[in-house]
Structures are given as C-alpha cells and as structure tokens.
Amino acid sequence: MKDVFIGLIIAIVVFFIVDFIYTEKNTCLASTCVNCPETEEKCGIIKKLLDIDIYLFDRFW
C-alpha cells in the first residue's frame, strides 16, 4: 500500500512539472479576477482541456 501511495505522489509531481513546462509555450484568454477583462495568460493542460481555473505562480493550470 505504501508503494502505491508513493507511486501516485510521484505521478502527480511529474504531471505538474510537465504542465509547468507546457504552460511556458501556450496561452489562452482568461481573467484573473471577476470583473477584469479577459487577457492573454499562460495556460496549462488543466485549463485548456478541463476549463478549471487554478491561478498559481502567475499562470493558469
């Protein structure tokens, strides 16, 4: 059970590293606050495919 938990943590960390690299090259229209106009922001896999807004480290994940 411990090995499965460690494997899941490693997979999640690797996913975030790959997504961080992916966001360096890709942008999308998004708003950083409720009443702000949409601007071009760096976007990752989670924002582009799932449309979930996680704004962290000056980019949308």
C-alpha positions as CSV (number, residue, x, y, z in Angstrom):
1,M,0.0,0.0,0.0
2,K,2.9,2.3,0.8
3,D,4.4,1.7,-2.7
4,V,1.1,2.6,-4.4
5,F,0.9,5.9,-2.4
6,I,4.5,6.8,-3.2
7,G,3.8,6.0,-6.9
8,L,0.8,8.3,-7.0
9,I,2.7,11.1,-5.4
10,I,5.5,10.7,-8.0
11,A,3.0,10.6,-10.9
12,I,1.3,13.8,-9.6
13,V,4.6,15.7,-9.2
14,V,5.7,14.6,-12.7
15,F,2.4,15.8,-14.1
16,F,2.8,19.2,-12.6
17,I,6.3,19.5,-13.8
18,V,5.3,18.6,-17.4
19,D,2.3,21.0,-17.2
20,F,4.6,23.8,-15.9
21,I,6.8,23.3,-18.9
22,Y,3.8,23.1,-21.2
23,T,2.4,26.5,-19.9
24,E,5.6,28.3,-21.0
25,K,4.6,27.9,-24.7
26,N,0.8,28.0,-24.6
27,T,-1.6,30.9,-23.9
28,C,-5.3,31.3,-23.7
29,L,-7.8,34.1,-23.0
30,A,-8.6,34.2,-19.2
31,S,-9.4,36.7,-16.5
32,T,-7.5,36.8,-13.2
33,C,-10.4,38.4,-11.3
34,V,-14.2,38.5,-11.5
35,N,-14.8,41.9,-13.1
36,C,-11.5,42.1,-15.1
37,P,-11.4,41.9,-18.9
38,E,-10.0,38.7,-20.4
39,T,-6.3,38.9,-21.2
40,E,-3.9,36.5,-22.8
41,E,-2.4,34.4,-20.0
42,K,-0.2,31.3,-19.8
43,C,-2.4,28.2,-19.7
44,G,-1.7,24.6,-18.9
45,I,-3.4,21.3,-19.7
46,I,-5.9,21.6,-16.8
47,K,-7.2,25.0,-18.0
48,K,-7.3,24.1,-21.7
49,L,-8.9,20.7,-21.6
50,L,-10.9,20.8,-18.4
51,D,-11.6,24.5,-18.1
52,I,-10.8,24.6,-14.4
53,D,-9.3,27.9,-13.2
54,I,-6.4,27.4,-10.9
55,Y,-4.3,30.6,-10.9
56,L,-1.0,29.9,-9.3
57,F,2.6,31.2,-10.0
58,D,1.3,33.8,-12.5
59,R,-0.3,31.2,-14.8
60,F,-3.5,29.2,-15.2
61,W,-3.0,25.5,-14.6
